[in-house]
Amino acid sequence: MPSHLVVVHSAVVDHESVVIILAVGDAALDGTSLAELPDATVRWQRVEREGDVACVAARMRHALPPEEFGTRIRGWGRSRGWLVTVAPCGRVG
């Protein structure tokens, strides 16, 4: 019997994106907010607040392709009353 060798390469490709989140009024936004997003890691972040306006800028690492991550985090933010902008930074590694 002939033997067949099948080689399968499987790797998680990490991506990084810059995320900016804006919140006004009762839409609570702080330095722990991004920790609630599953399957993404905050590399760095900066939080600014003045009165009832808050802004978080962060660089995040994620496994999803940039388009999917953008769609996902915008929907996640929208459900909390936030406006989210995402700019892909490219692949890691």
PyMOL commands that set and color helices and strands:
alter all, ss='L'
color gray80, all
select helices_A, chain A and resi 33-36+66-78
alter helices_A, ss='H'
color red, helices_A
select strands_A, chain A and resi 15-24+40-50+53-62+83-91
alter strands_A, ss='S'
color yellow, strands_A
deselect
rebuild
show_as cartoon
